[in-house]
Amino acid sequence: MGFSLFSLGYDWKELRRFESLKNNDRTIVFYAENKASLNHFKLLISELTEKMNLTICYVTSVKDDLMFANKNRKIKTFYIGDGTARTKFFLTLKTKILIMDMPDLNSFHIKRSKIYPVHYVYIFHSMFSMHSYLRKGAIDNYDTIFCVGEHHVNEIKETERIYNLKPKKLIKYGFGRLDTLLDEKKPHTYNLISNNLVLIVPSYGDKNLLEICGIELIDKLLKSHFKVLLRPHFRTLKNSKKLLDLIKENFGDNPNFILENGIIPPDLFHRSLCMISDWSGISLEYAFTFERPIIFIDVPKKNLNPNVDDISLEPIEISIRNKIGNVVSPNNLEDIPKLVKNLEKNDHDIEEQIRSIRSKTVYNIGYSATVGAKYIQQLMESNYSE
């Protein structure tokens, strides 16, 4: 599907095409809000369509979604944009199961169906604790939650108790994105030292590492003869154009600097020496994939939930932070090149510690899709809907 096809009103044509399907052809629907959504759906969709031979509908707001190039006949794809066609899609949705990684269902303009008892399944797009990185009530209007680990189960149950909410169905699922990364890791054989690539992956907000010390950090790494790939958060790309222009002005002509505006290419992700972050969820993905410590810049943690302290449980990203990485003050950036070089040495104790934390943090490593697909099949075959 090329960009030329996206004419005015194309989203409405696609919505009508979706709504014209027979009920049996739209029993299971996935909705992708952004490019990252597919990362969390990919293995689950493959399990459902290729191993269970089920038909699914994939509805997306991404014009260049990679799913459009998929040749699997069990996957029906639709583009509905992010405007009023999408709003109507949700309001008048008629399907048995809708699976998505978008929080805040029924809180803003994206509503539960007004005409059909759809069963809504939420997949986390981060391993972080739900009460610290999502708004209050962000997943309250889902029926089933695919939990990454025990921390999510405990947090959701505590939230339901504190706010006297109706219990949701909690599935011990895992994290599909981690399973994908671990699988991609297997064929890669490389020399990290010769590659010398450092990834800088900040979170967003006015106090993220890029805003506080990004230019200085990039400069120190380049002068220490490292290659640097900077992947700003997509919100930073929208909201901090002056800062990004300054970064391009300073480093755009340096052959050892890459500014990545999308998803980090898998080859560079897997061939990197280390990751520097602040509070980005990708830090756990990286540490758990490569069993190497993250370098965390110690900036204030962003908080979308002002009621976070209502839940007494310490967020997972705080409780394991010092165990899976080195926390460095923005005032001590001169320490970072030495820390990066020390990562070149294989530290089996650190590797074992990270593996142990990973096994305690994430359910069903390597087969989350199998667990999720079996549950969806059972749900599809039952008469249960909420």
ZIKAPE-V77657 format. One record per backbone hydrogen bond with DSSP energy under -0.5 kcal/mol. CO is the residue of the C=O (numbers start at 0). NH is the residue of the N-H. If there is no record, write none. Layout:
CO/NH + CO/NH
This chain:
1/4 + 2/5 + 4/6 + 6/9 + 8/12 + 9/13 + 10/14 + 11/15 + 12/16 + 13/17 + 14/18 + 15/19 + 17/20 + 21/24 + 22/25 + 23/26 + 26/95 + 26/96 + 27/56 + 28/98 + 29/58 + 30/32 + 30/100 + 31/60 + 33/36 + 33/37 + 34/37 + 35/38 + 35/39 + 36/39 + 36/40 + 37/41 + 40/44 + 41/45 + 42/46 + 43/47 + 44/48 + 45/49 + 45/50 + 46/50 + 46/51 + 47/53 + 55/75 + 56/29 + 56/58 + 57/77 + 58/31 + 59/79 + 59/80 + 60/62 + 61/64 + 64/67 + 65/68 + 66/69 + 71/74 + 73/55 + 73/75 + 74/76 + 75/57 + 77/59 + 77/79 + 82/86 + 83/87 + 84/88 + 85/89 + 86/90 + 87/91 + 89/92 + 90/113 + 95/118 + 96/28 + 97/120 + 98/30 + 99/122 + 100/102 + 103/106 + 103/107 + 108/110 + 109/105 + 115/117 + 117/119 + 118/97 + 119/142 + 119/143 + 120/99 + 121/145 + 128/131 + 128/132 + 129/133 + 131/303 + 134/137 + 136/139 + 137/103 + 137/104 + 138/141 + 142/168 + 143/121 + 144/146 + 144/170 + 145/123 + 146/172 + 146/173 + 147/362 + 148/151 + 148/152 + 149/153 + 150/154 + 151/155 + 152/156 + 153/157 + 154/158 + 155/159 + 156/160 + 157/161 + 158/162 + 159/163 + 159/164 + 160/163 + 167/169 + 168/144 + 168/170 + 170/146 + 170/172 + 174/177 + 174/178 + 175/179 + 176/180 + 177/181 + 178/182 + 179/183 + 180/184 + 181/185 + 182/185 + 184/187 + 186/188 + 189/191 + 190/194 + 191/195 + 195/226 + 196/272 + 196/273 + 197/228 + 198/200 + 198/275 + 199/230 + 200/277 + 204/207 + 207/211 + 208/212 + 208/213 + 209/213 + 212/216 + 213/217 + 214/218 + 215/219 + 216/220 + 217/221 + 218/222 + 219/223 + 220/225 + 221/224 + 226/197 + 227/229 + 227/257 + 228/199 + 228/230 + 229/231 + 229/259 + 232/235 + 232/236 + 233/237 + 234/238 + 235/239 + 239/243 + 240/244 + 241/245 + 242/246 + 243/247 + 244/248 + 245/249 + 246/250 + 247/251 + 250/253 + 252/254 + 253/256 + 255/227 + 257/229 + 257/259 + 258/260 + 264/267 + 264/268 + 265/269 + 266/270 + 268/271 + 273/198 + 274/294 + 275/200 + 276/296 + 279/282 + 280/283 + 280/284 + 281/285 + 282/286 + 283/287 + 284/288 + 285/289 + 286/290 + 293/295 + 293/325 + 294/276 + 294/296 + 295/297 + 295/327 + 296/298 + 303/305 + 304/307 + 306/309 + 307/310 + 309/311 + 314/317 + 314/318 + 315/319 + 317/320 + 319/322 + 319/323 + 320/323 + 323/293 + 324/326 + 325/295 + 325/327 + 327/297 + 328/331 + 329/332 + 331/334 + 332/335 + 334/338 + 335/339 + 336/340 + 337/341 + 338/342 + 339/342 + 340/343 + 341/344 + 344/346 + 345/347 + 346/350 + 347/351 + 348/352 + 349/353 + 350/354 + 351/355 + 352/356 + 353/357 + 354/358 + 355/359 + 356/360 + 357/361 + 363/366 + 366/370 + 367/371 + 368/372 + 369/373 + 370/374 + 371/375 + 372/376 + 373/377 + 374/378 + 375/379 + 376/380 + 377/381
